[in-house]
Amino acid sequence: MDRIIQSPGKYIQGADVINRPGRIPEAAGRTLVSGG
């Protein structure tokens, strides 16, 4: 838990990196974000 609280940016960046390339359609990207 300390790691997640200490560096939450890594988790957010990871999602951004996956969504940035655009390999996955926006619909799929939104589902991943919603699924969390």
PDB file of N, CA, C and O in Angstrom:
ATOM      1  N   MET A   1       0.853  -1.198   0.000  1.00  0.00           N
ATOM      2  CA  MET A   1       0.000   0.000   0.000  1.00  0.00           C
ATOM      3  C   MET A   1       0.888   1.248   0.000  1.00  0.00           C
ATOM      4  O   MET A   1       0.580   2.241  -0.660  1.00  0.00           O
ATOM      5  N   ASP A   2       1.995   1.184   0.750  1.00  0.00           N
ATOM      6  CA  ASP A   2       2.898   2.335   0.794  1.00  0.00           C
ATOM      7  C   ASP A   2       3.360   2.704  -0.614  1.00  0.00           C
ATOM      8  O   ASP A   2       3.436   3.881  -0.965  1.00  0.00           O
ATOM      9  N   ARG A   3       3.663   1.697  -1.402  1.00  0.00           N
ATOM     10  CA  ARG A   3       4.168   1.973  -2.756  1.00  0.00           C
ATOM     11  C   ARG A   3       3.101   2.686  -3.578  1.00  0.00           C
ATOM     12  O   ARG A   3       3.401   3.641  -4.295  1.00  0.00           O
ATOM     13  N   ILE A   4       1.855   2.226  -3.475  1.00  0.00           N
ATOM     14  CA  ILE A   4       0.785   2.843  -4.273  1.00  0.00           C
ATOM     15  C   ILE A   4       0.577   4.291  -3.821  1.00  0.00           C
ATOM     16  O   ILE A   4       0.406   5.187  -4.648  1.00  0.00           O
ATOM     17  N   ILE A   5       0.592   4.515  -2.501  1.00  0.00           N
ATOM     18  CA  ILE A   5       0.356   5.874  -1.992  1.00  0.00           C
ATOM     19  C   ILE A   5       1.576   6.755  -2.282  1.00  0.00           C
ATOM     20  O   ILE A   5       1.436   7.932  -2.612  1.00  0.00           O
ATOM     21  N   GLN A   6       2.765   6.173  -2.155  1.00  0.00           N
ATOM     22  CA  GLN A   6       3.985   6.952  -2.369  1.00  0.00           C
ATOM     23  C   GLN A   6       4.119   7.396  -3.824  1.00  0.00           C
ATOM     24  O   GLN A   6       4.466   8.546  -4.093  1.00  0.00           O
ATOM     25  N   SER A   7       3.848   6.495  -4.756  1.00  0.00           N
ATOM     26  CA  SER A   7       4.018   6.841  -6.171  1.00  0.00           C
ATOM     27  C   SER A   7       2.779   6.454  -6.976  1.00  0.00           C
ATOM     28  O   SER A   7       2.828   5.518  -7.773  1.00  0.00           O
ATOM     29  N   PRO A   8       1.667   7.168  -6.773  1.00  0.00           N
ATOM     30  CA  PRO A   8       0.459   6.872  -7.546  1.00  0.00           C
ATOM     31  C   PRO A   8       0.640   7.267  -9.013  1.00  0.00           C
ATOM     32  O   PRO A   8      -0.075   6.773  -9.885  1.00  0.00           O
ATOM     33  N   GLY A   9       1.591   8.152  -9.279  1.00  0.00           N
ATOM     34  CA  GLY A   9       1.832   8.585 -10.651  1.00  0.00           C
ATOM     35  C   GLY A   9       2.175   7.416 -11.561  1.00  0.00           C
ATOM     36  O   GLY A   9       1.790   7.407 -12.731  1.00  0.00           O
ATOM     37  N   LYS A  10       2.898   6.425 -11.035  1.00  0.00           N
ATOM     38  CA  LYS A  10       3.278   5.275 -11.867  1.00  0.00           C
ATOM     39  C   LYS A  10       2.029   4.575 -12.391  1.00  0.00           C
ATOM     40  O   LYS A  10       1.971   4.205 -13.564  1.00  0.00           O
ATOM     41  N   TYR A  11       1.036   4.393 -11.536  1.00  0.00           N
ATOM     42  CA  TYR A  11      -0.185   3.710 -11.977  1.00  0.00           C
ATOM     43  C   TYR A  11      -0.894   4.540 -13.044  1.00  0.00           C
ATOM     44  O   TYR A  11      -1.349   4.004 -14.055  1.00  0.00           O
ATOM     45  N   ILE A  12      -0.986   5.859 -12.814  1.00  0.00           N
ATOM     46  CA  ILE A  12      -1.677   6.718 -13.784  1.00  0.00           C
ATOM     47  C   ILE A  12      -0.887   6.746 -15.090  1.00  0.00           C
ATOM     48  O   ILE A  12      -1.468   6.641 -16.171  1.00  0.00           O
ATOM     49  N   GLN A  13       0.440   6.887 -14.993  1.00  0.00           N
ATOM     50  CA  GLN A  13       1.272   6.936 -16.194  1.00  0.00           C
ATOM     51  C   GLN A  13       1.118   5.648 -16.994  1.00  0.00           C
ATOM     52  O   GLN A  13       1.017   5.684 -18.220  1.00  0.00           O
ATOM     53  N   GLY A  14       1.101   4.514 -16.307  1.00  0.00           N
ATOM     54  CA  GLY A  14       0.972   3.233 -16.995  1.00  0.00           C
ATOM     55  C   GLY A  14      -0.277   3.220 -17.861  1.00  0.00           C
ATOM     56  O   GLY A  14      -0.230   2.790 -19.014  1.00  0.00           O
ATOM     57  N   ALA A  15      -1.396   3.688 -17.315  1.00  0.00           N
ATOM     58  CA  ALA A  15      -2.645   3.711 -18.081  1.00  0.00           C
ATOM     59  C   ALA A  15      -2.502   4.676 -19.247  1.00  0.00           C
ATOM     60  O   ALA A  15      -2.945   4.379 -20.356  1.00  0.00           O
ATOM     61  N   ASP A  16      -1.880   5.842 -19.003  1.00  0.00           N
ATOM     62  CA  ASP A  16      -1.703   6.827 -20.069  1.00  0.00           C
ATOM     63  C   ASP A  16      -0.862   6.246 -21.198  1.00  0.00           C
ATOM     64  O   ASP A  16      -1.185   6.426 -22.372  1.00  0.00           O
ATOM     65  N   VAL A  17       0.200   5.559 -20.854  1.00  0.00           N
ATOM     66  CA  VAL A  17       1.085   4.983 -21.879  1.00  0.00           C
ATOM     67  C   VAL A  17       0.305   4.013 -22.757  1.00  0.00           C
ATOM     68  O   VAL A  17       0.507   3.973 -23.971  1.00  0.00           O
ATOM     69  N   ILE A  18      -0.593   3.226 -22.145  1.00  0.00           N
ATOM     70  CA  ILE A  18      -1.369   2.248 -22.924  1.00  0.00           C
ATOM     71  C   ILE A  18      -2.377   2.975 -23.809  1.00  0.00           C
ATOM     72  O   ILE A  18      -2.606   2.571 -24.949  1.00  0.00           O
ATOM     73  N   ASN A  19      -2.980   4.047 -23.292  1.00  0.00           N
ATOM     74  CA  ASN A  19      -3.997   4.768 -24.060  1.00  0.00           C
ATOM     75  C   ASN A  19      -3.354   5.689 -25.098  1.00  0.00           C
ATOM     76  O   ASN A  19      -3.957   5.964 -26.136  1.00  0.00           O
ATOM     77  N   ARG A  20      -2.156   6.163 -24.832  1.00  0.00           N
ATOM     78  CA  ARG A  20      -1.510   7.119 -25.745  1.00  0.00           C
ATOM     79  C   ARG A  20      -1.225   6.508 -27.122  1.00  0.00           C
ATOM     80  O   ARG A  20      -1.554   7.131 -28.131  1.00  0.00           O
ATOM     81  N   PRO A  21      -0.630   5.321 -27.199  1.00  0.00           N
ATOM     82  CA  PRO A  21      -0.325   4.735 -28.514  1.00  0.00           C
ATOM     83  C   PRO A  21      -1.557   4.640 -29.389  1.00  0.00           C
ATOM     84  O   PRO A  21      -1.438   4.677 -30.614  1.00  0.00           O
ATOM     85  N   GLY A  22      -2.747   4.519 -28.796  1.00  0.00           N
ATOM     86  CA  GLY A  22      -3.968   4.438 -29.585  1.00  0.00           C
ATOM     87  C   GLY A  22      -4.155   3.067 -30.201  1.00  0.00           C
ATOM     88  O   GLY A  22      -5.003   2.898 -31.077  1.00  0.00           O
ATOM     89  N   ARG A  23      -3.377   2.077 -29.762  1.00  0.00           N
ATOM     90  CA  ARG A  23      -3.537   0.719 -30.308  1.00  0.00           C
ATOM     91  C   ARG A  23      -4.923   0.184 -29.952  1.00  0.00           C
ATOM     92  O   ARG A  23      -5.552  -0.520 -30.742  1.00  0.00           O
ATOM     93  N   ILE A  24      -5.390   0.530 -28.744  1.00  0.00           N
ATOM     94  CA  ILE A  24      -6.715   0.067 -28.314  1.00  0.00           C
ATOM     95  C   ILE A  24      -7.736   1.165 -28.644  1.00  0.00           C
ATOM     96  O   ILE A  24      -7.467   2.338 -28.385  1.00  0.00           O
ATOM     97  N   PRO A  25      -8.886   0.817 -29.204  1.00  0.00           N
ATOM     98  CA  PRO A  25      -9.917   1.821 -29.531  1.00  0.00           C
ATOM     99  C   PRO A  25     -10.305   2.616 -28.298  1.00  0.00           C
ATOM    100  O   PRO A  25     -10.129   2.158 -27.169  1.00  0.00           O
ATOM    101  N   GLU A  26     -10.837   3.818 -28.523  1.00  0.00           N
ATOM    102  CA  GLU A  26     -11.243   4.657 -27.388  1.00  0.00           C
ATOM    103  C   GLU A  26     -12.245   3.918 -26.517  1.00  0.00           C
ATOM    104  O   GLU A  26     -12.184   4.006 -25.290  1.00  0.00           O
ATOM    105  N   ALA A  27     -13.161   3.194 -27.135  1.00  0.00           N
ATOM    106  CA  ALA A  27     -14.173   2.454 -26.363  1.00  0.00           C
ATOM    107  C   ALA A  27     -13.484   1.482 -25.405  1.00  0.00           C
ATOM    108  O   ALA A  27     -13.837   1.412 -24.228  1.00  0.00           O
ATOM    109  N   ALA A  28     -12.508   0.737 -25.906  1.00  0.00           N
ATOM    110  CA  ALA A  28     -11.810  -0.230 -25.046  1.00  0.00           C
ATOM    111  C   ALA A  28     -11.039   0.519 -23.966  1.00  0.00           C
ATOM    112  O   ALA A  28     -11.023   0.092 -22.812  1.00  0.00           O
ATOM    113  N   GLY A  29     -10.403   1.626 -24.325  1.00  0.00           N
ATOM    114  CA  GLY A  29      -9.641   2.402 -23.346  1.00  0.00           C
ATOM    115  C   GLY A  29     -10.554   2.882 -22.230  1.00  0.00           C
ATOM    116  O   GLY A  29     -10.188   2.826 -21.056  1.00  0.00           O
ATOM    117  N   ARG A  30     -11.743   3.355 -22.593  1.00  0.00           N
ATOM    118  CA  ARG A  30     -12.676   3.842 -21.567  1.00  0.00           C
ATOM    119  C   ARG A  30     -13.093   2.696 -20.665  1.00  0.00           C
ATOM    120  O   ARG A  30     -13.207   2.867 -19.451  1.00  0.00           O
ATOM    121  N   THR A  31     -13.320   1.530 -21.250  1.00  0.00           N
ATOM    122  CA  THR A  31     -13.727   0.373 -20.435  1.00  0.00           C
ATOM    123  C   THR A  31     -12.626   0.041 -19.435  1.00  0.00           C
ATOM    124  O   THR A  31     -12.908  -0.252 -18.273  1.00  0.00           O
ATOM    125  N   LEU A  32     -11.368   0.085 -19.882  1.00  0.00           N
ATOM    126  CA  LEU A  32     -10.253  -0.222 -18.972  1.00  0.00           C
ATOM    127  C   LEU A  32     -10.217   0.795 -17.839  1.00  0.00           C
ATOM    128  O   LEU A  32     -10.018   0.430 -16.680  1.00  0.00           O
ATOM    129  N   VAL A  33     -10.408   2.070 -18.172  1.00  0.00           N
ATOM    130  CA  VAL A  33     -10.386   3.111 -17.134  1.00  0.00           C
ATOM    131  C   VAL A  33     -11.547   2.884 -16.177  1.00  0.00           C
ATOM    132  O   VAL A  33     -11.380   2.981 -14.961  1.00  0.00           O
ATOM    133  N   SER A  34     -12.732   2.581 -16.723  1.00  0.00           N
ATOM    134  CA  SER A  34     -13.903   2.356 -15.855  1.00  0.00           C
ATOM    135  C   SER A  34     -13.669   1.129 -14.989  1.00  0.00           C
ATOM    136  O   SER A  34     -13.947   1.145 -13.790  1.00  0.00           O
ATOM    137  N   GLY A  35     -13.157   0.066 -15.597  1.00  0.00           N
ATOM    138  CA  GLY A  35     -12.900  -1.161 -14.842  1.00  0.00           C
ATOM    139  C   GLY A  35     -11.872  -0.896 -13.754  1.00  0.00           C
ATOM    140  O   GLY A  35     -11.854  -1.576 -12.728  1.00  0.00           O
ATOM    141  N   GLY A  36     -11.017   0.092 -13.982  1.00  0.00           N
ATOM    142  CA  GLY A  36     -10.036   0.489 -12.993  1.00  0.00           C
ATOM    143  C   GLY A  36      -9.070  -0.605 -12.697  1.00  0.00           C
ATOM    144  O   GLY A  36      -8.170  -0.428 -11.875  1.00  0.00           O
TER     145      GLY A  36
END
